[in-house]
Amino acid sequence: MSIMRNRGLLASVGVATATVTSFAGFAPAVVSTAGAVDGTDGANTATAEPTADGTYESCSAYFGYGKNEETDTGALDLTTFPVTVQGGVPAGAAPTVENGGIDVVLVLTDIDDAELRCVPEQVTESQWNATWGDIPIEALNIPSWPGPGHYPYPTVLPDFTPIEEDEELLLLGASPAAIGDLNDLASVGFEVVGVPEGYTLVDPTQTQPLPSTFFGTLLPFVLFESDPTGPLPAPLVEVIEAAAGPTGVTAYSEAVDFCIENQDVEPTPALPDANDPDLVAAVQALWDYVIVPDVPGRPVAPITCDDVGTVFGVGAIIFAVNATIENESPITVSLPVAPAPPAPPAARAAQVTPAFTG
């Protein structure tokens, strides 16, 4: 039983393939570039400068949120642009990227240093639902649409060598489709290119890199199976510690090691500490995080390797999606502080003329 590759992990809840391999269809979406959202073959022309009227083209001309069915590519990373106003108090609503007060462009740079700048578009509820409807969302606790103000961008792979014979890592390094005339991407960032009259841009004043949050969260889960001697992925540890404490982390880690060591043994042997309350609490905490409430099959003692593998495998994608929702790219602008009005002159004391008492 492979902790990551078992295709029957969620049979009890009607999910046929609930592992990293099962969402391999999404893996090319986090490689170095994303395809045009309409499924074109990348014939768009990269535009490094604004048009004659000073505007930029929408990023939707080149890529959109989620997996592209034509090219198996897309953009699964997200960011928000929270704005802080220093100094004076805005006369009306504070400017934001969403209300058009702050102008932002994404800056995509490829390995040949060619650039494309485009205006990011918010992910819509329909795009979100279409993307995550491709997996058994009725069982997996994929978060609902996070609301307006979340902007997708393509992920850039870190420079690493895939582990030989590891199909997940090889798939994650698959050749991507192009964005416009760009080659494989080397970086993705954003720039603030406009603020309202009277405001001054404080930060960032240069291109700000955007992190590969989706892939960065997903990769430790994939690497762990290839090298289970390393530490558990941090998101798993955080969830277990919150519910079962350090002893739960230890119990779960030991169970994972046992299951991996015995994954080729048929039938899979029983866990030595299958009834350990710490292990039960750890597995149930992860189940509650990655599976929607009230779905049958919540693990109880004795815990099996299938229980351990279920919450490990499906947890990866849940953690990755949640991490992208939490990603922020702060912007700070300032307003001049109006000078305080002059203080009114001090009242002069009334002069009293003594009365003549002659």
Protein Blocks (a to p, Z undefined) as FASTA:
>chain_A
ZZklocklmmmnopablcfklmmmmmmmmmmbdcdfklpahlaccdfbdcfkopacdfkl
mbcedjdfklopacfbdcddddddehiadfbdcddfknomaccddddddfkopacddddd
dddfklmmmmmmmpcfklpccdcdebehiacdddddddddddehilklmmmmpccddehj
bccdfbdcdddfbdcehiacfbdcbdcddddfklmmmmmmmmmmmmmmbccdfklmmmmm
mmnojmlmmmmmmmmmmmmmmmmpccddddfklmgmklmmmmmmmmmmmpcehiahiacd
dddfklmmmmmmmmmmmmmmmmmmmpccdddddddddddddddddddddddddddfZZ
